[in-house]
Amino acid sequence: MIITPVLGQDKPADTMQIVLEKVRADKKLLVAANMQLTETEAKAFWPVYEQYQNELFILRSRSAKLINDYTEAFKRHK
């Protein structure tokens, strides 16, 4: 895959979203290559995998927000 330079008008949040989507896609390809599922297994596995990854993303986002909130509160009370 070719990665093109980020243009100056891109917003950092947009760039981060692109990076996150790329990481998720690469991870899925890695899992697929190593699982070697049959078609029947894949039909059962991938919806569960996607749900798990989505829930994991939400938990990680909440954890990151808690850490950031704690850091900001600590700075204010220092």
C-alpha positions in Angstrom: 0.0 0.0 0.0 1.2 3.5 -0.8 1.0 6.2 1.8 0.7 9.7 0.4 1.9 12.7 2.4 -0.8 14.6 4.3 -1.8 17.8 2.7 -1.6 21.0 4.7 -5.3 21.6 4.6 -6.1 18.3 6.3 -7.3 18.7 9.9 -5.3 16.7 12.5 -8.5 14.9 13.6 -9.2 13.8 10.0 -5.6 12.5 9.6 -5.9 10.6 12.9 -9.1 9.0 11.8 -7.5 7.9 8.6 -4.6 6.4 10.5 -7.0 4.6 12.9 -9.0 3.1 10.0 -5.7 1.9 8.4 -4.6 0.3 11.6 -7.9 -1.4 12.0 -7.9 -2.7 8.4 -4.3 -3.9 8.7 -5.2 -5.7 12.0 -8.2 -7.4 10.4 -6.0 -8.5 7.4 -3.5 -10.0 9.9 -6.2 -11.8 11.8 -7.7 -13.1 8.6 -4.4 -14.4 7.3 -3.7 -16.2 10.5 -7.1 -17.6 11.2 -7.6 -19.2 7.8 -11.3 -19.6 8.4 -13.7 -21.6 6.1 -16.5 -19.6 4.6 -18.9 -20.9 7.2 -16.5 -20.1 10.1 -15.9 -16.6 8.6 -19.7 -15.9 8.5 -19.9 -16.6 12.2 -16.6 -15.1 13.3 -16.4 -11.7 11.6 -19.6 -10.2 13.0 -18.4 -11.2 16.5 -14.9 -9.8 15.8 -16.3 -6.5 14.6 -18.6 -6.1 17.6 -15.7 -6.9 19.9 -13.4 -4.4 18.2 -16.1 -1.7 18.3 -16.6 -2.2 22.0 -12.9 -2.3 22.7 -12.5 1.0 20.8 -15.2 2.6 23.0 -13.5 1.3 26.2 -10.1 2.6 25.1 -11.6 6.0 24.2 -13.2 6.2 27.6 -9.9 5.3 29.3 -8.0 7.9 27.3 -10.6 10.6 28.2 -10.4 9.6 31.9 -6.6 9.9 31.7 -6.8 13.3 30.0 -9.4 14.6 32.4 -7.3 13.4 35.4 -4.2 15.1 33.9 -6.0 18.4 33.4 -7.5 18.3 36.9 -4.0 17.5 38.3 -2.5 20.5 36.5 -5.2 22.8 37.8 -4.8 21.7 41.4 -1.0 21.7 41.4 
